[in-house]
């Protein structure tokens, strides 16, 4: 490839753009390694002169971030598992198993897509209060259990399964459940991974609902704990950056590992629209 | 077991969950919004009264509601075009035939999308710090004096917009990128033979071919931006001078700080109606532009 002026320009623009998007994240890591108080000086340092893990030690030993990490992990893992169980079965049924009222229900779900989740939030809080799920991790889980968008994502993928394959299994005497388990699920693996990544990231990153439903510091997920810490510890930028690292790095790593599946899901949503 | 029975059995759990934990609460919210549900009703339901449209009327007469509405519209009206423009620009760059390491650049530009909103909002609060923030330091190098980004009512919302563009443009970039790759190469070849310049090709080939994608992307972004909440909660707490109170922020304060759940439900419905109306307008306008 020749080094034309256009090539240089395009790459220059890309390097600047990528620099701007990555700089805040790189600074987060760098500042989390600075000794307390040193990032607040002028000119603002880009690198720690004496890198230290002290902020992380304080974060886990005194601010109890280990517990919040565990809470977030429990919520995200449980949400992912349960969402897979419920949404995948429903998505497959909507694609391949004609049941009474299917078309009607499908229409209702399409219409319900336009309702923002916050409309349901206040009564849902009251409902969960009545059944004793306020201030529990179980309560945090509820909105992730089933999602219209997730059901449609699976339906879209399941529509592509060949009917002949399923019918052949039926002729061989296989029951509907074993067809689902032995034939459908293995063929749907890519979309299962996509749905899993989406749900995990969504549950891990979510803020408003856990903020509403949890009121006891020990139960906080990482984003809620971080927001409440940041209100108390405004000047401790290094400590807060360590907290941000602990929150952001797991999802970034997960995304990098499963990027292909994530982007496919994002595109599938776009095509549907 | 017949296929229909199996279908019901497979779909029922998810449908029941949606009915109980989503559709029922949505209907309940409508009912709640015509009551005076407050902290007394929370303690004892006998204190609950039907008030008709009083919550809505009272909201419409409150300056803070109009402030929140104005702030949210400002955020959306400025934020969405900026975000979509950034997405298109980034997608065009990444899609350029000249680019090497395309995968790296795409991932780098997309990274903010998957990060935790609360965590990166906290990073930005420090980056925007008047005295020690890197942003003012950079501007200082260019000879621009320090700006009190989050402390000045005129700059707080623009700061949040800037942050949101950074956080979100990668999402639409990926969608636009896929659409760009679907534009047939011969359209550009034909335009090139007719002597169209790069800009003319972009204007008369790329943009029209991207039309439906851009409509989709802007509907999605508008719906997302109407739900502004965590950014002001973490970065400004709605201030300064209520310049970053959004509709959802008002709903949260009304519902879970003051426990006026009736009033908060009215806010929720107004937000819903607004989003619905704007989406319908966009569809109408978008379809009109296509014909």
Interface residues (C-beta under 8 A of the other chain):
Chain A: X1 X4 X6 X7 X10 X11 X13 X14 X17 X18 X20 X21 X22 X23 X24 X25 X27 X28 X31 X39 X40 X41 X42 X43 X44 X46 X85 X86 X87 X89 X90 X92 X93 X94 X97 X98 X99 X100 X102 X105 X109 X112 X114 X115 X116 X117 X118 X119 X120 X121 X122 X123 X124 X125 X126 X127 X142 X143 X145 X146 X148 X151 X175 X176 X177 X180 X201 X204 X205 X207 X208 X211 X212 X222 X223 X224 X226 X227 X230 X237 X240 X241 X243 X244 X247 X248 X251 X252 X255 X256 X259 X262 X263 X266 X267 X270 X273
Chain B: X1 X3 X4 X5 X6 X7 X8 X10 X11 X13 X14 X15 X17 X18 X21 X22 X23 X24 X25 X26 X28 X29 X32 X90 X93 X94 X96 X98 X99 X100 X104 X105 X107 X108 X109 X111 X112 X114 X115 X116 X117 X118 X119 X120 X122 X123 X124 X125 X126 X127 X129 X131 X132 X133 X134 X137 X166 X170 X171 X174 X175 X178 X213 X216 X217 X219 X220 X223 X226 X227 X229 X230 X233 X234 X248 X251 X252 X255 X256 X261 X264 X265 X268 X269 X271 X272 X275 X276 X279
